[in-house]
Amino acid sequence: MPPRLRQRRLLSYAEEEEGGQANTASPGSEKSGQKRRLQTGPETVGGGGGPGGEGGGSEAGAGRPEDEILFKMDPAQVLDCIVCYNPLAPPIYQCEVGHVLCSVCRGTIINSCPICFRVVGYCRCYALEHMVDAVKVRCSNAIYGCDEWIRYYQKEKHEKACTHAPCLCPEDGCLFEGSTGRLLDHFVTKHKWSPTKFRYGEAHRISIPQNRRFTLLVGNDQSMFLMVNSLLDTGNALSMVCIRPHESGSCYSSKISAIHRAEAGKGYAFHMIPHVASSSLHSGVQLGDAFLLVYPGLVDKSTNELTINILVEKI
């Protein structure tokens, strides 16, 4: 008869040394003394998780199932390597006394345990390997829309590429942060921005007020690009950034040119950005080295606008 399937939830709270009270963790925080919540997905009793990476799942209902286990645990005492303090991942080794360490640290130790200092041999700790394969945690970006439950030792890797990681609004005084989808809705509803939609590989001509700082462009795949207009003594400096939390997925290049709309032969400025940088805007909007300088003679005095040609391509 096949083993009975159970779903276990492990709730873990790392308590403060003083007072024994658990801190409430902010999104993304993994410091000692802060609350951490762990859950295992459907696992076979007596066995580890399936091969490979991340497990997903939704929270159980309001009522706790009879086979659900609720207890407190300090992950650093059980799930982290005692030498490097990184999360334990298979293969895991233990000395004859029972001290465990990761495979990386095992490779640096010759013949003695770094904890008990005994000259001992090491063997695989399969029981703990099954446990770390079963323990799953919520992504720190859950409040921004990520519903993934990830193996504890894969949490950092997942969050480095999580598409739900927050981006910030660049408007002065605005504290909004959220996923790119929510940020786009925020731009439209809160700040009344009118996104310019475009197709990759096709040139688009737009007119923007000379003093407008931000112009939002949205590709046909819903990727957001922000054209930043910085007013300098020598003219307007235009730069482009892709708004996303990580430099992952498609890469982009852009060509930006400025012309005088009323007098086509009056002047022309062109700049190519071979690689459009990505930014979550956590550090604000930086001009950087790659920008198009539009000299004042290209400003249409009748409308006080800049006429810009933009071409964005996937590379």
Helices and strands as residue ranges (DSSP letters): E 5-7, E 11-13, E 35-39, E 42-44, H 75-78, E 92-95, E 100-102, H 103-108, E 122-124, H 126-134, E 136-138, G 142-144, E 149-151, G 152-154, H 155-161, E 167-168, E 177-178, H 180-189, E 196-198, E 204-209, E 214-219, E 224-232, E 235-243, E 252-259, E 268-273, E 278-279, E 292-294, G 296-298, E 305-314
